[in-house]
Structures are given as structure tokens and as C-alpha cells.
Amino acid sequence: MTLRTVSELLSQEVTNVEIEIKGWVRTFRANRFIALNDGSTLNNIQCVVEFENFDESLLKRVTTGAAIQVKGELVESQGKGQSVEIQVKELEILGDCDPETYPIQPKKHSFEFLRENAHLRTRTNTFSAVMRLRSSLSFAIHKYFNENGFYYMHTPIITGSDAEGAGEMFRVTSLDPQNLPKDENGATDYSKDFFGKETNLTVSGQLEAETYAMSLGKVYTFGPTFRAENSNTSRHLAEFWMIEPEVAFMDLPGNMDLAEDFMRYVIKYILENNREDLDFLNDRLLNEEKTKPQAERSEMSLIEKLKFVSENNFKRVSYTEAIDILRNCKPNKKKKFKYIINEWGADLQSEHERYLVEKHFKCPVILFDYPANIKAFYMRLNDDGKTVRAMDILFPGIGEIVGGAQREERLDVLKEKMAAINIPEEDLWWYLDLRKFGTAVHSGFGLGFERLVMFATGMSNIRDVIPFPRTPQNAEF
């Protein structure tokens, strides 16, 4: 007898067949109806037990959370809510679950409580749906790049460079903190460390990806990155995943084309392949919105937001034009914005980005040509000397989701920009070599994977879209 999944059985058209299934008990009603789930779908399958056919001591062990094996006949369901059910002939307890201590009882739990039990939270409908969507998005990302001629590369997690120049990095060392070696100036002597120099966890794989783009043409990374930013907001993690494509001979307009096509592809993929989970999360979000004051409610449902991205062309707007729009809009003039836009050069906040997307243009927006002083050193300086060929993609409900740029391919300009923010040339000698040996126009972008999963699932806290969140004062599990 072939072991089947709940998903397979619920889509089965043939009934009155013998089947075998394993899963975890969600509920056991009236000593007769077992709701069984194996993670393959949001839905449970009902297993009907005839009490007189089984030992009472065995049935007492069928508790919420217990792992069981069922053998029986798949029949047309006599009740409402499901098309088929299982008439149980054999029942085996694979793993008992103590009902007194099992935390995931069949009742409503707060997300904070579930974060404290992150090892078990995917046994709830919400988190199983979120993590299935996370898996599908991962697959869609690899599928897109594979279909478009990109090579997947693994950039190092341990690095001696700071790609963002922000300095918020986690140090990696094998030195004994109680007995640090010192140099002649009394500072820690990192020449005695494992790598012979000061090293950190990476904040980005971009710089290394650029080296491979300049030989393989089109590459992408998809891996973990780390920021030692002491922030406890709902949008920040200390450990998260980044998608970073880099393409040789591609300018800023080409970069915008790639990013738009990519984002629409992955959103369309989950709309076509994960509709059951999306519909559940859409309903969850609609019920949550009903509890909010009218003024705070979203104008679009989750499904509407996803279609808003997949079915609309992205509007391309220069930073300068966006500043003019924001400076003259009603929320700014009436001081409804938390951050008032007064002059060119302001760093846009989420409220400004969302206004452009949701109120002004009513479609996803790509902003480009940002002020150089609010962007990273590796971005290509425009001829005006004050803007760089950067671009950000803005989505409804979330604001910026993608950040990218045409990279600075000119050796002299890149050296000047590094010197201006005190990045020693010897730290990035290999990066500068790319501009010495066959330099060329090239571009890329970065997408925080968890930010994408938040958008795709409607979850409002980034801690709820990664299996085991790492945040300040929290490295549990």
C-alpha cells in the first residue's frame, strides 16, 4: 500500500480504495472524528473511527499534536466541508503528545506566543501557509534565473570587507576574549586571529557577485546576510536572506527591466501555484483589518495587492520628479506626513514611497537617479556630479522592496568615492582590479527575501516570515 499525502487524497477523484496516511492530529472529536494534517496542505482530512473497533486505551492516546498512522478506505464524505474522508481500519500511534504540556492547542494564539514556540508554530494554519509560500517563492526565484541564463553562485559568509560601508557588522574571531593578543599600540592584534586579519559576517554578496558577472556575464546569489543593527522594529532582522543578481554590459534601464520582469514573475508564480494558502491568508488579513479604525484599514486585500504588482506596468520616475510631487502634495502641505519633505536631497521614508504608489501613480513605481550622498559608494556617478544611477522599486503597503544600481565602472571615480568615505584601497584591491582589467558597464540589484515574503503573505512582522528569527537579545532555537 502506497503512503499518500493529505493533499493528494483531498484531490482524489477515485473513492472506495484502500489507503495509508501519516500525520499529526489537529483535533479528535466525540471519540470518532480525527482531523489529520501532514503539512502538505492547509486542509485536514477527516478520519472516521468506529469506537467499538478499537481499544479504548489506544484512542485515549489520539491527542492534539500526536503523530499517527492510519490505514483505511477513502470514501465519499457524509459530512459537510470535505469531499472525501477515511474510514479507519487500522490506527497506530507513532508519537504521543502530552495534552497537558503541548503548547499548540486548537485555539487562537498570539503571534508573540508562537514566536516563543517557533519550533512548533508551523503546526498552525497561518504559519504552515506562510512557510509553504516562502518555499514556493524560493523555487520561483531559482526558476526565473535559470530560465533567463543566470549562473547561481555562493558568495562567502565570512568577509574582510564592508559592502555597504555602514560598519554594522558581526565580528568573526577565534581569539580568546579573556586573553586577546595586543600589538605595540595596545590594540587587538588580528594578525594572530584565524584568518590573520579582522573579519566579519557579510552584509551583502554583491561585491563578490560583481567579480563573477565580469567573467560569466549573468550571475545571482541567494544566501544569508547579517546586520548588527540594534533595531527591534517589525522590519529588521539580524540574519536574513538576500537575492542579488549582477549582469555585465547592462545599464540602468536594463537593470530596471530585469527587476520589473523578475518581480512580476515570482508574484505570478505564487498566484498560480499557491492559491489555497493565499486565499486563507487573504481572509485572515481581511478579518484583521475589520478590527482596525476605518482610517487605518488597507484599501487593498492581499490578493488585490499581488495582482496590483503582477498586472500593472511599473511607472519609472526620477527622484527629482518624485520630490516635486511629494513637496506639493496635500499630506506634505498639511503636515500629515511624519517626515515633511522640504528640499531636494531628502531620504525618502516609507510613507512617501507608499503615497507615490498608492495615491499618486496607483501602480508599482521605480524611482531612479538618487542623490549621491544618500547612496552607496559603488553606484555609478551621473554626469551632473550629484546623482547616481540608482533605482528602487516601490510596492503598495510596504514601500521600497528592491534597491539596485548601475555600478561605477571607472577606476578613478571609484577610488575618489572610496577615499571620500575612508574605505582603504588595500581592503578592496580585488574589487578595484575589475576596473583595471577589462572594465565594462554592469548593473545589479538586491532584494531582501523576507521583505518579499512579508509582501506576499500580508504578514506585518518580519519575525513571522523566517523560520527562526534573529533579533537583538534573541538567538533562541
C-alpha positions as CSV (number, residue, x, y, z in Angstrom):
1,M,0.0,0.0,0.0
2,T,1.5,3.4,-1.1
3,L,1.8,6.1,1.5
4,R,-0.3,9.1,0.4
5,T,-0.3,12.8,1.4
6,V,-3.4,14.7,2.6
7,S,-3.1,17.0,-0.4
8,E,-3.2,14.0,-2.8
9,L,-6.2,12.4,-1.1
10,L,-8.2,15.6,-1.0
11,S,-7.8,16.0,-4.7
12,Q,-8.5,12.3,-5.3
13,E,-11.4,11.6,-7.7
14,V,-11.4,7.8,-7.1
15,T,-13.1,6.6,-3.9
16,N,-13.6,3.2,-2.2
17,V,-9.8,2.5,-2.4
18,E,-7.5,1.3,0.4
19,I,-5.0,4.0,1.5
20,E,-2.3,4.6,4.1
21,I,-1.5,8.0,5.6
22,K,0.6,9.5,8.3
23,G,0.3,12.9,10.0
24,W,-0.3,14.9,13.2
25,V,-3.7,15.1,14.9
26,R,-5.3,18.6,14.9
27,T,-8.4,17.6,16.8
28,F,-10.3,14.4,17.8
29,R,-14.0,15.0,18.3
30,A,-16.5,12.8,20.0
31,N,-14.0,9.9,20.1
32,R,-14.9,9.4,16.4
33,F,-13.6,12.2,14.1
34,I,-9.9,12.7,13.7
35,A,-8.7,15.9,11.8
36,L,-5.3,14.9,10.4
37,N,-2.8,17.1,8.8
38,D,0.7,16.3,7.3
39,G,1.8,19.7,6.2
40,S,1.2,19.1,2.5
41,T,-1.8,21.4,2.5
42,L,-3.7,23.8,4.6
43,N,-6.6,21.5,4.9
44,N,-7.1,18.5,7.2
45,I,-8.5,15.2,6.2
46,Q,-11.2,13.6,8.3
47,C,-10.6,10.1,9.6
48,V,-13.7,8.4,11.0
49,V,-13.1,5.9,13.8
50,E,-15.7,3.4,14.9
51,F,-15.2,3.4,18.7
52,E,-16.1,-0.3,19.2
53,N,-13.4,-1.5,16.7
54,F,-10.5,0.0,18.7
55,D,-9.1,-0.4,22.2
56,E,-10.1,2.5,24.5
57,S,-6.5,2.9,25.8
58,L,-5.3,3.4,22.2
59,L,-8.0,6.1,21.4
60,K,-7.0,8.0,24.6
61,R,-3.6,8.5,23.1
62,V,-5.1,10.2,20.0
63,T,-4.5,13.7,21.3
64,T,-3.9,17.1,19.6
65,G,-0.3,17.0,18.3
66,A,0.2,13.2,18.3
67,A,1.7,11.6,15.2
68,I,-0.3,8.7,13.9
69,Q,-0.6,6.3,11.0
70,V,-3.9,5.5,9.5
71,K,-4.9,2.7,7.2
72,G,-8.4,2.5,5.8
73,E,-10.8,3.2,2.9
74,L,-11.1,6.5,1.2
75,V,-14.8,7.1,0.8
76,E,-17.1,9.9,-0.2
77,S,-17.7,12.1,2.8
78,Q,-21.0,12.1,4.6
79,G,-20.5,15.4,6.2
80,K,-20.0,19.0,5.1
81,G,-16.7,20.7,4.4
82,Q,-14.9,17.9,2.7
83,S,-15.4,15.7,-0.4
84,V,-13.7,12.6,0.9
85,E,-12.9,11.0,4.3
86,I,-11.2,7.9,5.6
87,Q,-13.0,5.1,7.2
88,V,-10.3,3.9,9.6
89,K,-9.5,0.2,9.7
90,E,-6.0,0.3,11.4
91,L,-4.6,3.0,13.7
92,E,-1.1,3.3,15.1
93,I,0.3,5.9,17.4
94,L,3.8,6.9,16.1
95,G,4.5,9.6,18.6
96,D,2.5,10.5,21.7
97,C,1.8,14.2,22.6
98,D,1.1,15.2,26.2
99,P,-2.1,17.3,26.1
100,E,-1.2,19.0,29.4
101,T,2.1,20.5,28.1
102,Y,1.6,20.7,24.3
103,P,1.6,24.5,23.6
104,I,-0.2,24.5,20.2
105,Q,-3.7,23.7,21.3
106,P,-6.7,24.2,18.9
107,K,-7.4,27.8,19.9
108,K,-6.3,31.2,18.8
109,H,-2.7,32.1,19.8
110,S,-0.9,35.4,19.6
111,F,2.0,35.7,17.2
112,E,4.2,36.7,20.1
113,F,3.4,33.4,21.9
114,L,4.0,31.5,18.7
115,R,7.4,33.2,18.2
116,E,8.3,31.8,21.7
117,N,7.4,28.4,20.3
118,A,8.8,28.8,16.8
119,H,9.8,25.2,16.7
120,L,6.1,24.2,16.7
121,R,4.4,27.2,15.2
122,T,4.2,25.7,11.7
123,R,1.6,23.3,13.1
124,T,-0.8,26.3,12.9
125,N,-2.6,27.2,9.7
126,T,-1.2,30.6,9.4
127,F,2.5,29.6,9.7
128,S,2.2,26.5,7.6
129,A,0.7,28.7,4.9
130,V,3.5,31.3,5.3
131,M,6.3,28.8,5.1
132,R,4.8,26.9,2.1
133,L,4.7,30.3,0.3
134,R,8.3,31.0,1.4
135,S,9.3,27.7,-0.2
136,S,7.4,28.4,-3.4
137,L,8.9,31.9,-3.7
138,S,12.4,30.4,-3.2
139,F,11.7,28.0,-6.0
140,A,10.3,30.7,-8.3
141,I,13.4,32.8,-7.8
142,H,15.7,30.0,-8.9
143,K,13.4,29.0,-11.7
144,Y,13.3,32.6,-13.1
145,F,17.1,33.0,-13.1
146,N,17.7,29.5,-14.5
147,E,15.2,30.2,-17.4
148,N,17.0,33.5,-18.1
149,G,20.5,32.2,-18.4
150,F,21.9,33.2,-15.0
151,Y,24.5,31.2,-13.1
152,Y,23.9,30.6,-9.4
153,M,27.0,31.4,-7.2
154,H,27.6,31.1,-3.5
155,T,29.3,34.2,-2.1
156,P,31.3,34.0,1.2
157,I,29.5,34.4,4.5
158,I,32.8,35.5,6.2
159,T,34.3,38.6,4.7
160,G,37.0,41.2,5.3
161,S,35.1,44.0,3.5
162,D,32.0,46.0,4.3
163,A,29.9,46.2,1.1
164,E,27.6,48.9,2.5
165,G,30.2,51.0,4.3
166,A,27.9,51.2,7.3
167,G,30.1,49.4,9.8
168,E,27.2,47.5,11.4
169,M,28.8,44.1,11.1
170,F,29.2,41.0,13.3
171,R,32.9,40.2,14.1
172,V,34.1,36.7,13.4
173,T,37.1,35.6,15.5
174,S,38.7,32.6,17.1
175,L,40.7,34.7,19.6
176,D,40.1,34.2,23.3
177,P,38.2,37.2,24.6
178,Q,39.7,36.8,28.0
179,N,43.3,36.8,26.6
180,L,43.4,39.0,23.5
181,P,46.8,39.4,21.8
182,K,47.9,43.1,21.6
183,D,50.1,44.9,19.1
184,E,52.7,47.6,20.0
185,N,49.9,50.2,20.2
186,G,47.8,48.2,22.7
187,A,45.1,47.4,20.1
188,T,43.9,43.8,19.4
189,D,46.4,42.1,17.1
190,Y,44.3,40.4,14.5
191,S,47.3,39.0,12.7
192,K,47.1,36.3,15.4
193,D,43.5,35.6,14.5
194,F,42.3,32.6,12.5
195,F,42.3,34.5,9.1
196,G,45.2,36.7,10.0
197,K,43.0,39.8,9.7
198,E,39.8,41.3,11.1
199,T,36.8,39.5,9.6
200,N,33.0,39.8,9.8
201,L,29.8,38.2,8.7
202,T,28.8,39.6,5.3
203,V,26.1,42.2,4.9
204,S,25.9,41.5,1.1
205,G,27.3,39.2,-1.5
206,Q,27.1,41.9,-4.2
207,L,30.8,42.8,-4.5
208,E,31.9,39.2,-4.9
209,A,29.0,38.6,-7.3
210,E,30.3,41.5,-9.5
211,T,33.6,39.7,-9.9
212,Y,31.8,36.7,-11.4
213,A,29.5,38.8,-13.5
214,M,32.6,40.2,-15.1
215,S,33.5,36.8,-16.4
216,L,30.3,34.7,-16.6
217,G,28.1,37.5,-17.7
218,K,24.9,36.9,-15.7
219,V,25.0,35.6,-12.1
220,Y,23.0,35.8,-9.0
221,T,23.4,35.0,-5.3
222,F,20.7,33.9,-2.9
223,G,22.0,33.4,0.6
224,P,22.1,34.6,4.2
225,T,23.4,38.1,5.2
226,F,23.8,39.8,8.6
227,R,23.4,43.2,10.0
228,A,24.5,44.2,13.6
229,E,21.9,46.9,13.6
230,N,20.4,47.2,17.1
231,S,16.8,47.6,15.9
232,N,13.7,45.9,17.3
233,T,11.3,47.2,14.6
234,S,8.9,44.9,12.7
235,R,11.0,45.3,9.6
236,H,14.5,44.4,10.8
237,L,16.4,41.1,11.4
238,A,20.0,40.5,12.3
239,E,20.1,37.5,10.0
240,F,18.1,37.5,6.7
241,W,18.4,36.3,3.1
242,M,19.2,38.3,0.0
243,I,18.7,37.8,-3.7
244,E,21.4,39.7,-5.7
245,P,21.7,39.4,-9.5
246,E,24.6,41.1,-11.3
247,V,24.8,41.4,-15.0
248,A,27.7,42.5,-17.2
249,F,27.1,45.0,-20.1
250,M,23.8,46.1,-18.6
251,D,23.0,49.7,-17.9
252,L,20.4,51.3,-15.5
253,P,17.4,51.0,-17.9
254,G,18.3,47.3,-18.5
255,N,18.5,46.8,-14.7
256,M,15.0,48.3,-14.2
257,D,13.7,46.0,-17.0
258,L,15.2,42.9,-15.3
259,A,13.9,43.8,-11.8
260,E,10.4,44.5,-13.0
261,D,10.2,41.3,-15.0
262,F,11.6,39.3,-12.1
263,M,9.2,40.7,-9.5
264,R,6.2,40.2,-11.7
265,Y,7.3,36.6,-12.5
266,V,7.6,35.5,-8.9
267,I,4.3,37.1,-7.8
268,K,2.5,35.5,-10.8
269,Y,4.1,32.2,-9.8
270,I,2.5,32.1,-6.3
271,L,-0.8,33.4,-7.6
272,E,-0.9,30.4,-10.0
273,N,0.6,27.7,-7.7
274,N,-0.3,28.7,-4.1
275,R,-3.9,30.0,-4.3
276,E,-5.2,27.9,-1.4
277,D,-2.7,29.3,1.0
278,L,-3.1,32.8,-0.4
279,D,-6.9,32.7,-0.1
280,F,-6.5,31.7,3.6
281,L,-4.1,34.5,4.3
282,N,-6.2,36.9,2.4
283,D,-9.2,36.0,4.6
284,R,-7.1,36.2,7.7
285,L,-6.0,39.7,6.7
286,L,-9.5,40.9,5.9
287,N,-10.7,39.8,9.4
288,E,-7.7,41.5,11.0
289,E,-8.5,44.7,9.0
290,K,-12.0,44.8,10.4
291,T,-10.7,45.3,13.9
292,K,-8.8,48.5,12.9
293,P,-10.2,52.0,12.8
294,Q,-11.5,52.9,9.4
295,A,-8.7,55.4,8.7
296,E,-6.0,52.7,9.3
297,R,-7.5,50.0,7.1
298,S,-5.8,49.0,3.9
299,E,-7.5,49.9,0.7
300,M,-6.5,46.6,-1.0
301,S,-6.8,43.0,0.1
302,L,-3.7,40.7,-0.1
303,I,-4.8,39.2,-3.4
304,E,-5.5,42.7,-4.8
305,K,-2.0,43.8,-3.8
306,L,-0.4,40.8,-5.5
307,K,-2.4,41.4,-8.7
308,F,-1.6,45.1,-8.5
309,V,2.0,44.1,-9.0
310,S,1.6,41.3,-11.4
311,E,-0.9,43.0,-13.7
312,N,0.4,46.6,-13.8
313,N,3.4,48.1,-15.6
314,F,5.8,49.8,-13.2
315,K,5.9,53.6,-13.5
316,R,9.5,55.0,-13.8
317,V,10.1,58.3,-12.1
318,S,13.3,60.2,-11.4
319,Y,14.0,61.1,-7.7
320,T,13.9,64.8,-8.6
321,E,10.3,64.4,-10.1
322,A,9.2,62.4,-7.1
323,I,10.5,65.1,-4.7
324,D,8.5,67.7,-6.6
325,I,5.4,65.6,-6.4
326,L,5.8,65.0,-2.7
327,R,6.7,68.5,-1.8
328,N,3.5,69.8,-3.4
329,C,1.1,67.0,-2.3
330,K,-1.7,67.6,0.2
331,P,-0.3,65.4,3.0
332,N,3.0,67.3,2.9
333,K,1.5,70.7,2.7
334,K,-1.0,69.9,5.5
335,K,1.9,68.3,7.5
336,K,0.2,64.9,7.6
337,F,3.5,63.2,6.8
338,K,5.6,62.3,9.8
339,Y,8.6,63.4,7.8
340,I,8.0,66.6,5.9
341,I,9.6,67.0,2.5
342,N,11.2,70.5,2.3
343,E,14.0,70.2,-0.2
344,W,15.8,68.1,-2.7
345,G,18.2,65.6,-1.1
346,A,15.8,64.2,1.5
347,D,16.0,60.5,2.1
348,L,12.5,59.2,1.3
349,Q,10.6,57.3,4.1
350,S,8.0,54.5,3.7
351,E,5.1,57.0,4.0
352,H,6.5,58.9,1.0
353,E,7.1,55.8,-1.1
354,R,3.6,54.5,-0.3
355,Y,2.0,57.8,-1.3
356,L,3.6,57.7,-4.7
357,V,2.5,54.1,-5.3
358,E,-1.0,54.0,-3.7
359,K,-2.2,57.6,-4.1
360,H,-0.4,59.4,-6.9
361,F,0.5,56.8,-9.6
362,K,-1.7,53.9,-8.5
363,C,0.8,51.3,-9.7
364,P,4.2,50.0,-8.7
365,V,6.9,52.7,-9.0
366,I,10.6,52.6,-9.9
367,L,12.5,55.7,-8.7
368,F,15.9,56.4,-10.2
369,D,18.8,58.9,-10.2
370,Y,19.1,59.4,-6.4
371,P,21.3,62.0,-4.7
372,A,24.8,60.5,-4.5
373,N,25.2,61.4,-0.8
374,I,22.4,59.1,0.3
375,K,23.5,56.1,-1.7
376,A,26.4,53.6,-1.6
377,F,29.9,54.3,-2.9
378,Y,29.8,51.7,-5.7
379,M,26.9,53.3,-7.6
380,R,27.7,55.0,-10.9
381,L,28.0,58.8,-10.7
382,N,25.9,60.7,-13.2
383,D,27.4,63.5,-15.4
384,D,25.7,66.1,-13.1
385,G,28.1,65.1,-10.4
386,K,25.4,65.0,-7.7
387,T,23.2,62.0,-8.6
388,V,23.9,58.3,-9.1
389,R,22.4,55.7,-11.4
390,A,20.5,54.0,-8.5
391,M,17.0,52.7,-8.6
392,D,14.5,51.5,-6.0
393,I,11.2,49.6,-6.6
394,L,8.3,50.7,-4.5
395,F,5.3,48.4,-3.7
396,P,1.9,49.1,-2.1
397,G,1.7,48.6,1.7
398,I,5.4,48.3,2.1
399,G,7.3,51.0,0.2
400,E,10.8,50.1,-1.0
401,I,11.3,46.4,-1.8
402,V,14.2,46.3,-4.3
403,G,17.3,48.5,-4.4
404,G,19.8,48.5,-7.2
405,A,22.1,50.4,-9.4
406,Q,24.4,50.6,-12.4
407,R,27.8,50.0,-10.8
408,E,30.7,52.5,-11.0
409,E,33.0,51.0,-13.7
410,R,35.5,53.9,-13.8
411,L,38.6,53.3,-11.7
412,D,39.5,56.9,-11.0
413,V,35.9,57.8,-9.9
414,L,35.6,54.7,-7.7
415,K,38.9,55.5,-6.0
416,E,37.7,59.1,-5.3
417,K,34.4,57.8,-3.9
418,M,36.1,55.3,-1.6
419,A,38.6,57.9,-0.3
420,A,35.7,60.3,0.5
421,I,34.2,57.8,3.0
422,N,37.6,56.4,4.2
423,I,37.5,52.9,2.6
424,P,41.2,51.9,2.2
425,E,42.1,50.8,-1.3
426,E,44.0,47.8,0.1
427,D,40.8,46.4,1.6
428,L,39.1,46.2,-1.8
429,W,42.1,45.8,-4.1
430,W,40.4,42.9,-5.9
431,Y,37.3,45.0,-6.5
432,L,39.4,47.8,-8.0
433,D,41.1,45.2,-10.2
434,L,37.8,44.7,-12.0
435,R,38.1,48.3,-13.2
436,K,41.7,47.7,-14.3
437,F,41.3,44.5,-16.3
438,G,38.5,44.7,-18.9
439,T,36.1,47.1,-17.1
440,A,32.6,47.4,-18.6
441,V,29.2,48.8,-17.7
442,H,27.4,46.4,-15.3
443,S,24.4,46.6,-13.0
444,G,22.5,44.6,-10.4
445,F,20.0,44.9,-7.6
446,G,19.3,43.4,-4.1
447,L,16.0,42.1,-2.8
448,G,15.6,41.2,0.9
449,F,13.8,37.9,0.7
450,E,11.9,38.3,4.0
451,R,10.6,41.6,2.7
452,L,9.2,39.8,-0.3
453,V,7.7,37.1,1.8
454,M,6.0,39.8,4.0
455,F,4.5,41.4,1.0
456,A,3.4,38.0,-0.5
457,T,1.8,36.8,2.7
458,G,0.4,40.0,4.2
459,M,2.3,39.4,7.5
460,S,3.1,42.6,9.3
461,N,6.2,41.5,11.3
462,I,9.3,40.2,9.6
463,R,9.9,37.8,12.5
464,D,6.9,35.8,11.3
465,V,8.2,35.1,7.8
466,I,11.5,33.4,8.7
467,P,11.7,30.0,10.5
468,F,13.8,31.2,13.4
469,P,14.2,35.0,13.7
470,R,17.5,36.5,14.9
471,T,16.9,39.9,16.5
472,P,18.6,41.9,19.4
473,Q,18.6,39.8,22.5
474,N,17.1,36.8,20.7
475,A,19.0,33.9,19.3
476,E,16.7,31.1,20.5
477,F,16.4,27.7,18.7
